Amino acid sequence: MSRLPVKKTYKLFVGGAFPRSESGRTYEAEGQNVARASRKDVRDAVVAARKAVPGWAGATAYNRGQVLYRLAEMMERRTADLAAVCSGKREVEAAIDRVVWYAGWADKLAQVLGSSNPVAGPYFNFSIPEPTGVVALLAPEEPALGGIVSRVVPAIVGGNAVVAVASEEHPLAALELAEAIATSDLPGGV
């Protein structure tokens, strides 16, 4: 007797957890069932992100870089899963390299982007990069994994929390990335 395959239903990723959509609605994308977020789900994501901002923005840049290195390790372990839902291993390797690149720059950005600006008079004028808070991002259709990594990681390395909307046509790469984030040291809500 043969078994019926059990298809995975991809859930939302909110506050470090994988809740079902409040509405219970799903849609099919890339042959898989994916949760369709409601307005309440989006509000919950924004609330979770706002709660996470003070702790994440208050972390040292060095610590944020170490957490991103850990994310790259988790992505490395999930290379096969990530490659199956995007354009292949090459895209996954490029995405991992991008995470490592931003992790390496995490504690150097303030020195590179910050400056002392010359002004007339007895004043000091400094430019210091600071976290914005909660950042909303829309993932591009292509490249599925590289696109979302290129948008999410720079915001995270700057001390911000992110509410990302996955691509409607190719959401699986973003959801597999969320599973890697869940197993990394990134605080819930970031």
N, C-alpha and C positions, 0 to 999 in steps of 0.2 A: 504494500500500500504506500502510495507516495503522499507526501505532505504538501499542503498548500503554502505558498510563500507568504510570509507576514511582512507587509510593506511598512516601512518606518514612516510615521507621521512627524514631520518636523514641527516643533513648537516655537513659540516666541522666546527670545532671550531678554529678560527684564530683571534688572537688579541682581545679576549673578545666578538667577534660577531660570528654569525652563517651564513657565506656566502655559497652560492651554489658553487659547484666545477666549476672552470673556464672552464673545458671541458664539463660540463653538464652530465658527465657519472655517472652512478650508477651501483651497483651490488646488488644482493639479498643475504642477510645473516640473518639467524635465522628468516626467514619469513618476513623480512622488507627490504625496499629499503634504501641503504646506499650510500652516495656520495663517488665516487672514486677520490682521489686527483690527480692532474696533477703536473708536475714539477714546474709550475708557482705557484700553490697553496702552495707547500712546500717552495719555495722561499719567498712567502708572509708571511708564518708562521715564518720563520727564521728572516725576517726583523722586524716583529712585536715583536718577542722575544728580538731581539737586542735593540730595542727601549725601551723595558720595563726593561731591566737589570739595568741601572743606578738608577732608582727610587726604584726598589725592593731591590737591593743589598745595597742601602743607607739607607733603613728602619732599625730601630733598631730590634734586635733579639726578643725583647719583643713584638713589634708590629707585626712581622711576626707570632709569636705564637698566638696572638689574632686573626689574620686573618685566621689562620688554625683552631682555635676553631670555628670560624664562618662557615667555610667550613663543619666541623663536624655537626654543627647545621643544615645546609642546607641538608646534606646527611641524617640526622635523619628524617627530614620532608619528604624526598623522599624515605623512606625505602621501601614502597610498589612498587614503580616504579623500584628501583634498584634490589629488590628481584625478580621481574618478569623477568629480563634479565640476571640474574646470577644464581648460584646454590641455591639460597634461602636466607631467612632472616638471617641465621647463618653467611653466608659469608658477608652480608652487615654489621651486627653488628661487626664482626671482622675487617672489613675495617674501620668503624667509630672509633673503639677503637684504631686502628693503627694511624689514623689521630690525635686523641686526644693525644696519646702517644708522637708523634713527636711535636705536639704543645706545650706540657708541657716541652719538652727538648729544645725548640728553643733558649731560653735565657741562657741555661746552657752548650750548646755544646762548646762554646769558652773556658770556664773554664776547661771542661773535656778534650778536645782535644788539647788545647794550652798548651805549656809548656816552661820552661826555660831549655835549654840543656847545660850540662857542657862541656866546651871546654878548651883546654890548652891555656894559655896566657891571656892577659888582654882584652878579648873580651866577648861580650854577644851574645848568640845565642838563638833566640826565635822561637817557632813554633806557628803560629797563623792561624787558619782556615779562609780562605777568599773565597768568591764566585768565581766560575770558569767562569761564564757567561751564555752562551746558552748551554743547555745539550740536546742531542738527545737520545730518549729512544724508544725501541721496546717493546710493551706490550706482555706478554706471552699468550699462548692459554688458559691455565688453571692455577689457578683460574682466571676467567675473571675479576672480580672487584678487588679482593685482590691482584692480580698480578700487575695491573697498579697502584693501590694505593701504593703498596710497593716500586715501582720504582719512581713515580712522587713526592710523598710527601717528601722523604728525600732530593731530589734535590731542591725542593722549599723552604724547611725550611732553607737550607744553603744559601739562597739568590740568587739562580740561576733561570733562566727562562727555560722552558722546551718545546721542540717540541717532542710530543709523537706520535708514529704511533700505532694505535689501532690494535689489533689482527684481522686478516682477517676472521677467522672463527667465532669469538665471539666479534664483535666490539660494540655491543649495550651497554655493561656495561661501556665501556670507554666513549661512547657518552652520556649516562645518567649521568655519573660522570661530564662530561663537562657541562651539564645543571645545575648541582648543583654548579659547580665552577662559572658559569656565574651569579648565583644569590647570591654568597658569595661576600666578600669584596676583593677578589683577583684581583689585577689590570689586565687589558686586556694585553695580550701578555705574561704574566707569566705562 
